[in-house]
Amino acid sequence: MRILTFSVLKNCKIKTSLFKNLSVQVQANNEIEKLSDPNLVDILPSWKEDEEVELRSTVLQHMRVLPNFVTEEEEAALLAEVEPQLKRMRYEFDHWDNAIEGFRETERSTWNAANSGVMARVRKVAFPPHAQLLPHAHVLDLAPAGHIRPHVDAVRFCGDTIAGLCLLSSAVMRLAHEQRPHLALDALLQRRCLYVMTGVARYAFSHAVLRGAEGAWRGAPVRRGRRVAVICRERPRAAGEP
């Protein structure tokens, strides 16, 4: 399993010493442990129980969903701040790397006082102490029929940890191993949840937001509507940086 995982990390130009630190960072964050719900992440049947057991355990530690992370009032306040800018845009169906269809997006570096408190809570819970985040939060607005194709976020754009607030509606995110895609899992991203990806979930697995009938959870359809995600990312590490 280590050969399989580290070969993917090498292809991503990530040092193995960095990977060793990732698990320590996640496990040290007791808030994630307390607030996440393991029942919101399911290993797919294609991943047999006796196959890559260590990898299975690791990715379940590195992909977490924290339900009801924001209240209805906090959700409304976040949306009220980003909606004026989003409404001036049209949904796009051509993304520069062909990863997203039916979306509009913007970035935000400053928030009002109430929303700044929510974003500070995201930073405290999702990221290791002293982590340096990118200054802009990525605001992604998916149309009801929009979806995200399988991809791994480029290491030149973001670092070890990605955390996203899911607003307005629920969705199913699928993670599949880059080299052996039958090693896959689904995560139910419920409305108002926070998801946190790091470690092998970040570097060794692609992630996608499913559409239509594909986006079922345990055989039941997930009612999809417009979905807004506010995504925070750790700063990429410079070459040679520990």
N, C-alpha and C positions, 0 to 999 in steps of 0.2 A: 504494500500500500504506500509506503514512504517513497519508493521509486516512482510510482504513478503520480503521486501528488507533487513531489519536488520537480519532476520533469515538466509539469505544467507551469509551476512557478518559475522555473528557469526560462521557459519560453516567454513568459511575461516580463523577464529581466528583473525578477524580484529575488533578493538574496535569501538563502535559506536561513540565515541568522535572523532576518526580519520575520520570517514565518514562525520561527520558534518563539519570538516575542509576542506574536499576535494572540496565541491561546492564553498566555499569561495575562495579557491586557483584558481580554474578555472575561476570563474567570474571576479576575480581581474586582470586576464591577458588580457588586452585590445588588445594585438597583435593578439591573437587567434581570438578574436571577429571580428577584422577588416579584417583578412586575410582568414578566413574560409568561405566556401560556403555551406550554409544549403541545397542547391539543390543537393548536392552530397551524401546526406544521406536520405534514404526513409524508412518509416515504412511499413512493409509488410501488405497485406490485412488481414492476419490472426489475426492481432492485431486490434480489433474493436476500433472505434474512442472514444466510451464512456467507454472503459475498461482501468483501471489503468492510468488515464489521467495525474496524477502527475508524475508517473514513466516515462511515455512517454516524458514529458517535460524535465525531469532531464537527461535521457539518451541522448537526442538530444543536451544537453549542454555538456555532458561528452564524446561524440564521435564526433570529428571534423576532417574535411578534408580541407587542405589548398592547393589549386591547384597552379601549377607552382611555387612551393617554391624555386626550383633551376632552373637555366637556362640550356640550352643545353650544354653550355661550362662547367658549373659547374658539370653537370651530367657526361660528358666525363672525366673530371679531377678526379672525385671520382672513376669512373670505372677503369681508368688507374692505379690508386694506388692499387686497390684490385685485379685486374685481374691476375697479375703474381702468386699470391698465390692460387687463386681459380683454375687456369688452371692446377695446379699440383694435383688436387683432382678429384676423380670420384663422380658422383652423387650416392647418397645412397637412398635405399628404405626401410630401417629399422631404425626408430628413437627410442631412448631409452624409450620414453613414448608413442610411436605409434602415435605421433601427426602430423608428417610431412612425406611426401612421394615424392621422386624425388628431392633431395636437396644436396647441399654441403654448408658448413658453416665455418666461421672462426671468429676471434675476432681481433679488432685493437684498440690499446690504443694511438698511435701517428699517426699524419697525416702531410703531407707537409704543407707549409705555406698557400697556397690558400685553401686547403681543411680544414685546421684548422679553417679558417674564416667561412666556411659553417657550420661546426659542432658547432662553437660558436653561430651562428645564431639560430640553432636548439635549443640549450640550453636556449637561451634568450627568444625565442618565446614559446616553449612548456612547460617549467618547471617553477614552482614558484621561486621567488627570494630566494636565499640561499639554494636551493635544492641541496642535495648531490647525484651525479650520480655515477653509477658503472663506474670504470675506463676504461672498455673495451666496445666499440661499437660492437654489434653483426651484422656480415655481413652474410646474408642468401641469397643463390642463388638457386632459384627454376627453375627446367627444364621446358620447355614448357608444359609438361604434369604433372608437379608436383602440389601438392596442400597441404593445411594444414587442418587437421581435427578439428572439434570443440573442444576447450579446454580453460581453464582459466589458465593463467600463475601462477605458484606456488609463493606464497608469500615469500617463503624462498629464491627465486632467484631474485625478483625485487619488488620495492616498488610501490608508489601510481600512478606514471605516466609512460606511455610508448609512445615513439614517433618514427615513422619510415619514412625514405625517401624511396620512391618507384621509382626505376630506370629501364630503358629499355622497360618496357611494363606495361599495365594497368591490373587491376584485380578487382574482386568484393569480398569484405569481408562481411560475414554475422555474425551478433551478435544475439544470442538467449538467453533468460532468462534461467538460470540454472534450476529453478524449474518449470517454465511454458514456455516451448520452443516455443509455438505459439506466444509469445510476442517477436517479432523479427524485425530486420531492416537490410537493406543492405547499404553498403557504396561503392561508386565507387572510387577506388584508382587509379587515373589517373597517367600516367607516369609523373614523376618529382614532384609529390605532396608530402606533409608531412601529415601524419595522427597522431592524438593525442588522446590517450585513458586514461581516469582517472575516478575516482568516481565509479558509478554503472556500467559504461561500462567496467571498469577494473575488478571489483570484482563480480558483480552479473550476468554478461552476458558472455557466452562463445563466442569465435570468431573463424572464419574459413575463409580460402581463397578457394573459390569455383573453381571447375574444369569443363571443358567441357561445356555442355549445361546448367549445373547448374549456371555457372557464367555469366548469362545474366543480363543486366541492363535495366529495364523497358521494358522487352520483346525482346530487341535487343541483339544479341551476342556481347561479348567483345572479340576483337581479342587478343588472348593470345600468348605470346612468352616467352622466357626466362625472368625471373624477378629477379632483385637484390634489396634487402632491406637492408638499413643501419639503425639499430634499437638502440636507446638510452633508457636506463632505469634508473629510480631513485633507489637509494640504498635501500635495504630492511631495515625496522626499527627493531632495536634490541628489545628483550623482555623488556617490561616496558618503552620503549622510548616514549615520548609524540609525 
